[in-house]
Amino acid sequence: MAALWPKVSSSVGREIKQVANSVLESYRPRSLLKFLGISQCSLGSCPLKITGVRTTSYSSSANDDGAAEPTIELDVIFDNNVEDDNNDNDNDNASGEILTPDE
């Protein structure tokens, strides 16, 4: 996981930003704000820790042939202080910009 984490963190951060910004945009009061969203999203540099893996099989009623479908369950710990990655306490990791109609 540690070797993959930089790419995982970047991809997940981009996806979170995209989904959150589309939701925030749908709630943005257009008469008051030009933009409401997230400009940065980081999961930090410390990867998830997988503490357990379980596999199970269950029969799905949606499955026509009645075959069991495998499921993998992961126990993970995400203990990351994102602010430590910046080494700059004045820089927020999640930030947005609010513009009034006059700007």
N, C-alpha and C positions, 0 to 999 in steps of 0.2 A: 504494500500500500504506500509505503514511503516513497518509492521510486515513481509511482504514478501520481502522487498527490499534487504536484504543481499543475499538471494538465487537468486533473479532476477538479481541483479548486477553481481554476480558471473557467472551465466549462460550466460547472454548477453555478458559479458566481454570475456568469453571463446569463444563464437561464433564469435564475432568481430575479435578476435585474429586469429582464425582458417581461416576465410574467407580472412582477410587482408593478412595473411602470404601466403596463396595459390596464391593470386594475385601478391604479391611482388615476390614470388619465380618464377612465370612465366616471370617476367620482369628482373630477376637478370642476370647480365652479368657474366656467369659462368667462363670466363677466368680471371675476376678481383675479384670476391667475392665468398667466400665459403658460406656465409649466408647473407640474407637480409630479415629482418622480425621484428616483434614486440615481445618483450620478456614479457611484462606486459601490461595488459589493465584493467583499473578500472573505474567504473562509480561513484565511491565514496560512501559515506555512507548516503548522503541526498537523499531520494526517490523523484520520480516524484510527482508533484502535479496535480491531475485531477481537472480542473477548469470548465469543462462542458461535458455533455453527451447528445448526440442526437441520436435518432433512426429514420430511414427512411426506406421506402420500395420502391423498383423499380422493374419493369418487365425486365427480361433479355431475350434478343433474343436467348441466348444459352439454356435457360430453355425451354424444349419442351412443358410443360403443361401450360405455360403462367402465372404461379403463381408468385406473388410478392416475392422477396427475401429481408429479413430484413438486414439492415446495421446499425452498431453502430459506431458513430463517437465520438472520445474523443478529448477534448482540454486539452493539458498537458503543464506544465511548468517544464523544467529541468534546474535548476539554482544551479549548484554544482561546487564548487571549489575543485577539486580532490587533489590539492597540500596540502590543509589543513588536509587531512586524514593522511598524512605521518608524520606530525610534523617534517619534515626534508627537508629543501629546497635544499639540495645537491642531493637528490634522485629523479630522473625523473620518472614519472609514465609510460610514454611510452618510451621505450628505445630499441635500437637494437644493434647489434654487427656487425662490419665490419671487416672482416679478408682478408688480402691480400693472394695471392697464395703462398707466401713464408712462411707463418705462419703455 
